[in-house]
Amino acid sequence: MTKHTVLQSYISKNLHLKNRVVMAPMTRSRANNEENVPTDELHGIYYEQRASAGLIITEGAQVSKEAVGYIHTPGIYSKAQIEGWKKVTKRVHNKGGKIFIQLWHVGRISHPDFHDGKLPLAPSAINPNRKSYTPDGFKDTVTPREMTTEDIDRTIQDFVNAGKNAMEAGFDGVEVHSSNGYLFHQFFTKCSNVRTDNYGGTIENRARFFFDTLDAMKKEIPEQKIGVRFNPSLHSAMAGITIDEETIPTFEYIIKKLNEYDLAYVHLSEPFSDVSEVPHAVTEIAKHFRPLYNGTLMINTDFTLEKGNNVINDNEADLVAYGKSYISNPDLVERFENGIELADWDSKTFYTTGKEGYTDYPNYK
């Protein structure tokens, strides 16, 4: 029997993976303790169960208290959080797995309830007009506070510190979350960034905060241990992001410029929704951006085993990240290997607390 392409090893200058199946980063809201610390009995077991993946990318971990925007999400800015993550990485490594942590700042998607009444930070004072899931339930988002250059400098340092903390916690690398309508993405897009300083206006200026952060991080941790994630064709009222005539050129500029860096990978998402009728959108992200980037390219969003094989066989990507199918199939790789039907997930328990819908999905044998 021919081995599926996604199950073949992947060896690049910066990554040595036993297969090309990646566990995608997914918010799960299980750090329901006062300090938002990942726990051995929940997070540790959850990621250990999925260690047969070529690479695990954790849920987004906020880089500071300012960065939080959802209840019960873990952080990577305190000593207690570092110690919690150490137990997670040890479990994964003991199973022969590799694990990156996703570094996260939600920007304007947050709510004052998370910040002692203070406004969340954003590139510009523009309300995304969506709902924020706070400790007291869903509330309308507010008009955020436009970041000063001092705020930007402090946030860059938060990402640097988070990267150093991740290395201390034993992670194999970090992924900078620059996607899905969160802080960096908010700087990229004209619908959320109307600044007139060096961080707004032109494509180069709107990408500056991201590259300033990347440049600062690589001085403190090896850039070979840094991955980045983007969602170029995100067009979503839920995220407060719309596509315009400069959206795709902005991401083209970013992806091309990343060839100047020696990163672990670039992680792209296919459109979350049908954008075939959306002006200026790109419907096939991997195919469009693959020629622009010389390094390792990872692709994500609604991939099956067959689609994963095809996108690699067609040389449109090197790695495939699987999301919801990894929630309900901790042994996803083994199921792919043995032709076992995948178990269905229960969306009602995606963001609840405790082990139900988290660590209680069984292996097929």
C-alpha positions in Angstrom: 0.0 0.0 0.0 1.3 3.4 -1.0 2.0 5.6 2.1 -0.1 8.7 2.1 1.9 11.8 1.3 0.8 13.6 4.5 2.2 10.7 6.5 5.7 11.0 5.0 8.4 12.7 7.0 9.3 16.3 6.3 12.9 17.5 6.6 13.9 21.0 5.9 16.8 23.1 7.1 14.8 24.2 10.2 12.2 21.4 10.7 12.6 17.7 11.1 9.1 16.2 11.4 8.0 12.5 11.4 5.0 13.3 9.2 3.4 16.3 7.6 0.2 16.3 9.7 0.1 19.3 11.9 -2.3 19.9 14.8 -3.7 23.4 14.1 -3.9 26.0 16.9 -7.4 26.0 18.4 -8.8 28.0 21.3 -10.3 25.6 23.9 -10.8 27.8 27.0 -9.6 25.2 29.6 -7.3 27.5 31.7 -10.2 28.3 34.1 -8.1 29.4 37.0 -7.2 32.8 38.4 -3.8 33.0 36.7 -4.8 31.4 33.4 -2.2 28.6 33.9 -2.3 25.5 31.7 -2.6 22.4 33.8 -1.0 19.0 33.6 -4.3 17.2 34.2 -6.0 18.9 31.3 -3.6 20.6 28.8 -0.9 18.2 29.5 -3.0 15.1 28.7 -4.8 16.8 25.8 -1.6 17.6 23.9 0.1 14.3 24.9 -2.8 12.4 23.4 -2.1 14.1 20.1 1.7 13.8 20.1 1.8 11.5 17.0 1.3 14.6 14.9 4.4 15.7 13.0 3.9 19.0 14.8 1.5 20.4 17.4 0.7 24.1 17.5 -1.0 25.0 20.7 -4.0 27.2 21.2 -3.2 30.9 21.3 -1.5 32.0 24.5 -1.7 35.7 25.3 1.6 37.4 25.6 0.4 39.8 28.3 -2.6 40.7 30.4 -3.3 43.4 27.8 -3.5 40.7 25.1 -6.3 38.7 26.5 -9.8 38.8 24.9 -11.5 35.5 25.7 -12.3 33.7 29.0 -10.1 30.9 30.3 -7.3 31.1 27.7 -3.8 30.4 28.9 -1.0 32.9 28.9 2.8 32.7 28.5 3.8 35.9 30.5 4.0 34.7 34.1 6.3 32.3 36.0 3.3 30.1 36.9 2.3 29.9 33.3 5.8 28.9 32.2 5.9 26.2 34.8 2.5 24.9 33.6 3.6 24.8 30.0 6.8 22.9 31.1 4.6 20.0 32.1 2.9 20.1 28.7 6.0 20.1 26.6 7.6 17.4 28.7 4.6 15.1 28.1 4.7 15.7 24.4 8.4 15.2 24.1 8.2 12.0 26.1 5.9 10.7 23.4 8.3 11.7 20.7 6.3 14.7 19.6 7.2 18.3 18.7 5.3 21.3 19.9 5.2 25.1 19.1 3.2 27.6 21.1 1.1 30.2 19.3 1.7 33.7 20.6 -1.5 35.9 20.7 -2.7 39.4 21.2 -6.4 39.9 20.3 -6.3 43.8 20.0 -9.7 45.4 19.6 -11.6 42.1 19.8 -11.2 42.3 23.6 -13.4 44.1 26.1 -12.9 46.4 29.1 -14.1 43.7 31.4 -10.8 41.9 30.8 -8.8 45.1 31.6 -10.2 46.5 34.8 -12.4 48.8 32.7 -9.7 50.1 30.4 -10.2 50.1 26.7 -8.6 47.4 24.6 -5.7 48.4 22.3 -5.9 48.6 18.5 -4.2 50.3 15.6 -7.1 52.8 15.4 -10.1 53.8 17.4 -12.6 51.8 15.3 -15.2 49.5 16.9 -15.2 46.0 15.2 -19.0 45.9 16.1 -19.1 42.3 17.2 -19.6 40.3 20.4 -16.9 39.7 23.0 -17.2 36.6 25.2 -16.5 38.0 28.7 -16.7 36.4 32.1 -20.3 37.7 32.3 -21.3 36.4 28.9 -21.4 38.0 25.5 -21.2 41.8 25.4 -20.9 44.3 22.5 -17.4 45.3 21.7 -16.4 48.9 22.3 -14.4 51.5 20.5 -10.8 50.6 21.4 -7.9 53.0 22.2 -5.5 53.8 19.4 -2.1 52.5 20.3 0.6 55.1 20.9 4.2 54.4 19.7 4.9 53.6 23.3 2.1 51.0 23.4 3.5 49.5 20.2 7.0 49.3 21.6 5.7 47.7 24.8 3.7 45.2 22.9 6.7 44.3 20.8 8.6 43.6 24.0 5.7 41.5 25.2 6.1 39.2 22.2 9.9 39.1 22.8 9.4 38.1 26.4 6.7 35.5 25.5 9.2 34.0 23.0 11.9 33.8 25.6 9.4 32.3 28.1 8.4 29.7 25.5 12.0 28.6 25.1 12.2 28.3 28.9 9.1 26.2 29.0 10.6 23.8 26.5 8.7 24.5 23.3 10.4 23.6 20.0 9.3 27.0 18.6 6.7 29.7 18.5 4.0 30.8 16.0 3.3 34.5 15.9 -0.5 34.8 15.4 -0.9 37.4 12.7 -4.2 36.2 11.5 -8.0 35.9 11.9 -8.7 39.6 12.7 -6.4 39.9 15.8 -3.9 42.6 16.5 -1.4 42.2 13.7 -4.1 41.6 11.2 -5.9 44.7 12.4 -2.7 46.7 11.5 -2.6 45.1 8.0 -6.1 46.1 6.9 -7.4 49.5 6.0 -10.8 48.8 7.5 -9.2 48.7 11.0 -6.1 50.9 10.5 -6.5 54.5 9.5 -3.3 55.7 11.2 -1.2 58.5 9.6 2.1 57.7 11.3 4.8 55.2 10.4 2.3 52.3 11.2 -0.5 53.4 8.8 -1.2 54.5 5.3 1.0 52.5 2.9 1.2 48.8 2.7 4.8 48.9 4.0 3.7 51.0 7.0 0.8 48.8 7.9 3.1 45.8 7.9 5.8 47.6 9.9 4.5 46.6 13.4 4.7 42.9 12.4 8.2 43.1 11.0 9.4 45.3 13.9 8.2 42.5 16.2 9.8 39.8 14.2 13.1 41.6 14.1 13.0 42.1 17.8 12.1 38.5 18.5 14.9 37.0 16.4 17.5 38.9 18.4 16.4 36.9 21.5 15.4 33.5 20.1 16.5 31.7 16.9 14.5 32.8 14.0 14.6 29.2 12.8 12.2 28.5 15.8 9.7 31.1 14.7 6.6 30.4 12.5 4.0 32.9 11.4 0.3 32.6 10.5 -1.9 34.6 8.1 -5.4 34.5 6.7 -5.2 36.6 3.5 -8.8 36.1 2.3 -10.5 36.6 5.7 -13.8 38.4 5.0 -15.8 38.2 8.2 -18.2 40.4 10.1 -17.5 38.2 13.1 -13.8 39.3 12.9 -14.6 42.8 11.8 -12.4 42.4 8.7 -13.3 43.1 5.1 -11.3 42.7 1.9 -10.4 45.7 -0.2 -8.2 46.3 -3.3 -5.0 46.5 -1.1 -5.7 43.4 1.0 -4.1 40.7 -1.2 -1.2 43.1 -2.3 -0.5 43.6 1.4 -0.1 39.9 2.1 1.9 39.5 -1.1 4.3 42.1 0.2 4.5 40.4 3.6 5.0 36.9 2.2 7.7 38.0 -0.3 9.5 40.0 2.4 9.6 36.9 4.7 12.0 35.3 2.2 14.6 37.6 3.9 14.1 35.7 7.1 15.1 32.1 8.0 11.8 31.0 9.6 10.5 27.6 10.6 7.4 28.0 8.4 4.7 30.3 7.0 1.2 29.1 8.0 -1.7 30.2 5.7 -5.4 29.6 6.0 -7.7 29.0 3.1 -10.8 31.2 3.2 -13.1 30.5 6.2 -16.1 31.3 4.0 -17.1 31.4 0.3 -15.3 34.5 -1.1 -15.9 33.7 -4.7 -18.2 36.7 -5.1 -16.1 39.0 -2.9 -14.2 41.6 -4.9 -10.4 41.4 -4.7 -10.4 38.1 -2.7 -8.3 35.1 -3.6 -10.1 31.8 -3.5 -7.1 29.4 -3.6 -4.6 30.7 -1.1 -2.0 27.9 -1.2 -1.9 28.0 -5.0 -1.7 31.8 -5.1 1.0 32.3 -2.4 3.2 29.2 -3.0 5.2 30.8 -5.8 5.9 33.8 -3.6 7.6 32.0 -0.7 10.8 30.0 -0.8 10.5 28.4 2.6 8.3 25.8 4.3 4.6 26.5 3.6 1.8 25.1 5.8 -1.8 25.3 4.8 -5.0 25.0 6.9 -8.8 25.0 6.9 -11.2 22.1 6.3 -8.7 19.6 4.9 -9.4 15.9 4.6 -6.8 13.2 4.2 -7.4 13.2 0.4 -7.2 17.0 0.1 -4.1 17.1 2.3 -2.4 14.5 0.1 -3.4 16.5 -3.0 -2.1 19.9 -1.9 1.3 18.4 -1.1 1.4 16.3 -4.3 0.6 19.4 -6.3 3.5 21.2 -4.6 1.2 23.9 -3.2 2.2 23.3 0.4 4.7 21.2 2.5 2.6 20.7 5.6 -1.2 20.5 6.3 -2.7 21.7 9.6 -5.8 19.9 10.8 -8.2 21.6 13.2 -11.5 20.3 14.4 -10.8 16.7 13.3 -8.0 16.8 15.9 -10.4 17.7 18.6 -12.4 14.4 18.3 -9.5 12.2 17.0 -6.5 12.3 19.2 -5.1 9.5 17.1 -5.7 11.2 13.8 -2.4 10.1 12.3 -3.1 6.5 13.2 -6.6 6.7 11.8 -5.1 8.1 8.5 -2.5 5.2 8.5 -5.1 2.5 9.0 -8.0 3.9 7.0 -10.2 4.2 10.1 -13.3 6.4 9.9 -12.9 9.7 11.8 -15.0 10.4 14.9 -17.4 13.4 14.9 -16.8 16.3 17.3 -19.2 17.9 19.6 -19.2 21.7 19.0 -21.1 22.3 22.2 -18.0 21.4 24.2 -15.4 23.3 22.2 -15.1 26.2 24.7 -16.5 24.7 27.9 -14.4 23.8 31.0 -13.2 20.4 32.2 -12.3 17.2 30.4 -15.6 16.6 28.6 -15.1 17.2 24.9 -11.4 17.8 25.6 -9.5 14.7 26.8 -12.3 12.1 26.8 -12.4 11.4 23.1 -11.1 7.8 22.7 -8.6 6.3 20.3 -10.0 3.9 17.8 -8.4 0.9 19.6 
